[in-house]
């Protein structure tokens, strides 16, 4: 199935926002894509009316992917995350730069190149940011952990995933060594939604409140 880059982007956005089979509002999609709501609504309506439809649409409720749409979205996500990992591991591209490169390349790589990258990387399960890579047959593992903002005080936690869209956040965390797999202890928090205090590598560090929802952690027992 040959799709335009704009259609592939909107399918990815719906998948990311729909949380199972929930409806996604066109305003939420417009915010995610940086487009006007009217433009997004028009595109969704066209996709829903297409003969080989990938999207269900209901006015005032929004859009959600049908099973075929989910399969296509997962294929695009597989391309993206494989490219990120290949760039990071094989070419040494920093983890804060691979997302933008993958955004461009995910739309143009062939299935043969996808297979070759997967083989070269030994069929990996996670990208550089800890996000699960969908399998060739369209399966994807559940994301492990909870947002760091929900971690209990005094708990020792392990970073499982960091959202990859914000390069500044990735550079900030990378400078502290907080990559997936890093373990630290939550030691306190400033009042009124202030920064989180952690103990990592024998250092006391502070994480700003805006960063916390973008970092997933698993509580160590």
N, C-alpha and C positions, 0 to 999 in steps of 0.2 A: 504494500500500500504506500503510494507516494503522497506525502503531505508537505505543505509549506512549513517554513520555519515558524511562522506566527501561529499556525494551528498546533504544531508540536508544543510550542511554549504554553499555549492555553490548556492543552491536555495535561501537561506536567503541573501547572498551577492548580487545576481542579483536583487532581490526585492528591496533591500536597495539602489542600485545604478541606477536602470532604470528610476526612476522618471516618473511614468505613464507607457507608452509603448515604451520609447526610447530604442535604442540598447545600450548595454553595451560592451565596448571593452574588449577583453581577457586580455589586459595589465592592465586595471583598476581592473579587477577581480583578477588577479595575485597579484597586490599590496595589495588589501584588504585581500586576503587569505594568503599572505606570501608564495606564491608558484611560481614556474617558469612558465612563459607564455606558454611554449610548453606543460607542464603538464595540465594546465587549459584548453587549446585549445583541447587537446585530450579528456578530460573528457566531455567538452561541446559537442563535435562532437558525442561521444557515447550516451549522453543523447538525443540529437536531433534525432539520428537514431533509438532509442529504439521504440518498438511497442507501448508502453504507454508513448508517449513522453510528457515531461513537459517543454521543452525548444525549442525555435526556434533559429536557427543559420544560419548566412550568412557570408561567408568569407569576411574579410576586413570591415565588419560592426559590428560583434560581436554577442551577444546573448540577448535574452529577454524571459521572461516567457510567456507561453501561458496561457489561463484561468485556466486550470487544475494545472499548475505549480504555479500560483498565489495562488490558494486555498491551496495547500500543504505548500507553504512558510508561509502563514498566520497562518496555524495550528502550525508550528514549532515556529513562533514568539509568538503565544498565550502561548504555553508551557513555553517558556523562560520567558516571562514577568509575568506570573502567579507565576512561581517558585521564581522569584526575590521578588515579593511582599510577598509571603508566608514566605520566609526566613527572610525578613526584619520585617514584622509585627508579625509573630508568634514565631520566634526563636531569634529575635533581632540581626540578622546579619547586620553589618554596610553596608550602601548603596554603599560603594566603594568595597565591597567584593562579593556582590550577583551576579554580572554579571558573574564572572569566575565560580562560583558554578553552575549557571543556564546553562552555556555553556556545562557543563558536563552532567547535569541531563535532559536537554530538549530532548535528544535523546532516553531516556530509560523509561520515565514515561508512564503509561498506560492511556487510555482514562478515565477509571474509576477514577484513582487518579487525573487526571486533573479536572474532574467534582467535586470531593470531595473538592479539594483546592478552586475551584471557589465558591462553596457553602459556605465553611468556611469563605471566604473573602467577602461574600455577593455580588457575581458577580461584581467584581470591573471593573472600566473603565480605570484606569491608574496604571502604575507600579511605583516603588519608585522614578524613575527619571522623572516622568511626561509623559512618552511615552504611547500612547493609546494601550490598550490590545484588540486584535481582538476578536470578538464575536465567539461563538461556530459555527455559521453558516457562518463564513468567511467574516464578515464585519469589517471594521476598520475606526475609526473616523479620520478626518483630523487633522494633527498636528497644534496646535494653536500658533500664534505669528511669530516673525521674529528673525533671529540671532541678538544677542546683538550688534554685530558690525554695524548693520543697524539702531539701535535705535536713534531717534533724540535727540539732546542736550536739556537739561533742562526738558526732559520728565520723568514722573513717570511711571515705568514699573513693571510688575509682572513676575517672573520666571515661565515659563510654562513647560519647558523640559530641561534636561541636558543630553547630550550623555553619555552613560554608559560604553564605552570601556576603558577609561583612568582612572584607579584607582587613580593615583596621582592627577589628576584634581579634581576628586570627593572629595578626602581628603582635598584638598586646599579650595574648595568652602564650604565644610561642616564645616571646621574650622571657616569660617566667618559667617556661618548660612545661606548661600545662597542656600537653598533647593527650590524645586518647591513650589510656593505660596508666597515666599518672595517678598516684594515690596521695591523698592529703587528708588532714583532719579539720573539720569545721569547728572553729574555736569560739566564735561569737558573731554578733551582728550589731551594727549601730541602730539606734531607735529610729522609728518613723521611716522604715524602708531604706535605711542607709546601707553602707557597704558591708560586705561579708568578710569576716576575718578567718583566715585559714593558716594552718601550719604545714609547710611543704618543704622538703629537703632542708630541715633544720632552720627554716626562715619563716618569719611571720609576714604574711602578705595580705593585702586587701583587694577585694574584687568589687568593682562598682555594680550597683544594683541593676543597671541596664544590661549587663553582661549575663546575669544569672539565668534568665529563661532560655538562653541560647546554648547552655552547657548542660548535658545530661550526665548523670552519675549513677553508679550502683553502690548501694551501701554495703560495705564489707562486714562480714560476720566473723 
